[in-house]
Amino acid sequence: MTRPITFALSKGRLSELALERLRCAGVECGSPSKRTRKLFFEDEEGLCKFFLAKASDVPTYVEHGAADLGIAGKDTILEGQKSVCEVLDLDFGHCRMVVAGLPGALNREGALRVASKYPHIARDYFFNKRKRTAEIIKLHGSVELAPIVGLADVIVDIVETGATLKANGLVILDEVAELSARLIVNRVSMKTERERVADIIRRLRACPH
């Protein structure tokens, strides 16, 4: 009997969009129950299984083979630095990773203090792309506060509309990356389930956005 293909999906709005796209591509998904806290579900024929995980954990489940495929934001993939195959931009969940701060903050001399929820992305941007020394300060809450109170010179964070930055007197100083939901595949599954994975990729690519 053919074993089911397992998908890891990010909990929340991204999973709803992911399930819509999978159904559009003809992948039977079943449905997570809204009346319980059950995180695992499958299609009626048992061909595909799905589970919901914290967004930052999805690449980890895929890397270690607990899931054959996953759908996660590009920010999560970049920050997690997991060994997975990123195979398709799903073209939803669009936003941007940016450097922001008070006007002219990037022009100051010397090392910068950079606050971010994404220290790996921030470090790669300043050390590898900008070739600039920076002290990276990891925060878990509203990073927009950091330049205002003097904790950091700039922040690296996700923006959609930029309204929160504007409300706090901050401006976008540079763009780090364009972000959207991506399909990722376990490296072993990419070989052992090559035909089924390729078929899923083909159908998702053909699905109208």
C-alpha positions in Angstrom: 0.0 0.0 0.0 1.3 3.4 -0.9 2.1 5.5 2.1 0.4 9.0 2.4 2.3 12.2 1.6 2.5 14.4 4.7 2.3 18.2 4.6 3.4 20.6 7.4 1.4 23.8 7.4 1.8 27.0 9.4 -1.0 27.6 11.9 -3.2 30.6 11.2 -4.1 32.6 8.1 -1.3 31.1 6.1 -2.7 27.6 6.5 -6.1 28.7 5.3 -4.5 30.2 2.1 -2.3 27.1 1.7 -5.3 24.7 1.9 -7.2 26.9 -0.6 -4.3 26.6 -3.1 -3.9 22.9 -2.5 -7.6 22.3 -3.2 -7.4 24.5 -6.3 -4.6 22.2 -7.5 -6.7 19.1 -6.9 -5.0 17.9 -3.7 -7.7 16.6 -1.4 -7.1 18.1 2.0 -9.9 17.1 4.3 -10.4 19.9 6.8 -9.1 20.7 10.3 -11.9 20.9 12.8 -12.6 24.3 14.2 -14.4 22.8 17.1 -11.4 21.0 18.5 -7.7 21.7 19.0 -6.8 18.8 16.8 -3.7 19.6 14.7 -3.6 16.6 12.5 -6.1 15.7 9.7 -6.1 13.8 6.4 -8.1 13.3 3.2 -10.9 10.7 3.0 -8.8 8.3 0.9 -5.7 8.5 3.1 -3.5 9.7 0.3 -2.4 12.9 2.0 -1.9 13.8 5.7 -1.6 17.3 7.1 -0.6 18.8 10.4 -0.5 22.4 11.7 2.6 23.7 13.4 4.1 27.0 14.6 5.4 28.8 11.5 9.0 28.7 12.6 8.8 25.0 13.2 7.6 24.0 9.7 11.0 23.9 8.1 12.3 21.8 11.0 9.6 19.1 10.5 10.4 19.0 6.8 14.2 18.9 7.3 13.9 15.9 9.7 11.4 14.0 7.6 8.4 14.3 9.8 6.8 15.9 6.8 7.5 15.3 3.1 6.4 18.8 2.1 5.7 22.1 3.9 4.3 25.5 3.2 6.1 28.3 5.0 6.9 32.0 4.6 10.2 32.9 2.9 11.1 34.8 6.1 10.8 31.6 8.1 12.9 29.7 5.6 15.7 32.3 5.6 15.8 32.7 9.3 15.6 29.0 10.1 18.5 28.0 7.8 17.3 24.5 7.5 18.4 21.9 4.9 15.3 21.7 2.7 14.5 22.1 -1.0 12.6 25.3 -1.7 10.8 24.4 -5.0 8.0 26.9 -5.6 6.9 30.4 -4.9 3.2 30.1 -4.2 2.6 33.8 -4.7 0.5 34.5 -1.7 1.2 36.0 1.8 3.2 38.8 0.2 5.2 41.2 2.4 8.7 42.7 2.6 11.7 42.3 5.0 13.2 45.8 5.4 15.7 47.9 7.3 13.9 50.8 9.0 14.7 53.5 11.4 14.8 57.2 11.8 15.7 59.1 8.6 19.5 59.0 7.9 20.2 56.2 10.4 22.2 54.1 8.0 24.5 57.1 7.3 26.1 57.2 10.7 29.7 56.0 10.9 30.9 53.0 12.9 29.1 49.9 14.0 25.3 49.9 13.9 23.1 48.5 16.6 20.4 46.5 14.9 17.2 45.1 16.6 15.3 42.3 15.0 13.1 39.2 15.5 15.2 37.8 12.7 18.9 37.8 13.8 20.2 35.5 11.1 18.6 37.5 8.3 19.8 40.8 9.9 23.3 39.4 10.3 23.5 38.1 6.7 22.3 41.5 5.4 24.8 43.7 7.3 27.8 41.4 7.4 27.6 39.7 3.9 25.6 42.1 1.8 26.4 45.5 3.2 29.9 44.5 4.5 29.3 46.5 7.6 29.9 45.8 11.3 26.7 45.5 13.3 25.6 44.5 16.8 22.5 42.3 16.4 20.0 42.5 19.2 17.2 39.9 19.2 13.8 41.1 20.3 10.5 39.2 20.5 8.0 42.1 20.7 7.4 45.3 18.9 10.8 46.1 17.4 9.6 49.5 16.2 10.2 50.7 19.8 14.0 50.0 19.7 15.1 53.1 17.6 12.7 55.4 19.5 14.1 54.6 23.0 17.7 54.4 21.8 18.2 50.6 22.1 19.1 50.3 18.4 20.0 52.5 15.4 17.8 50.5 13.0 15.5 47.5 12.9 15.1 44.6 10.4 11.5 43.5 10.3 8.6 42.5 8.1 6.3 45.2 6.7 3.0 45.0 4.7 1.7 48.5 4.5 4.3 50.4 6.5 1.6 52.1 8.6 3.1 51.1 11.9 6.5 52.5 10.9 5.0 55.8 9.8 2.9 56.1 13.0 6.2 55.8 15.0 8.2 58.3 12.9 10.3 55.6 11.2 11.0 55.1 7.5 12.1 52.3 5.3 15.8 52.7 4.7 16.4 49.6 2.5 14.7 46.4 1.3 16.2 43.1 2.4 14.0 40.7 0.6 10.6 40.1 -1.0 8.6 37.6 1.0 5.8 35.2 0.2 4.7 31.6 0.9 7.0 28.9 -0.5 6.7 25.1 -1.0 9.5 23.2 0.6 10.4 19.5 0.3 12.4 17.1 2.4 15.6 16.2 0.6 15.1 12.5 1.0 11.4 12.7 -0.1 12.6 14.7 -3.2 14.3 11.5 -4.3 12.1 8.6 -2.9 8.8 10.3 -3.7 10.0 12.1 -6.8 7.1 11.4 -9.1 4.4 12.3 -6.5 6.2 15.4 -5.4 6.8 16.5 -9.0 3.1 16.0 -9.7 2.1 18.2 -6.7 4.5 20.9 -7.8 3.2 20.8 -11.4 -0.4 21.1 -10.3 0.3 23.9 -7.8 2.2 25.8 -10.5 -0.7 25.4 -13.0 -3.3 26.6 -10.4 -4.4 30.2 -11.1 -3.2 32.6 -8.5 
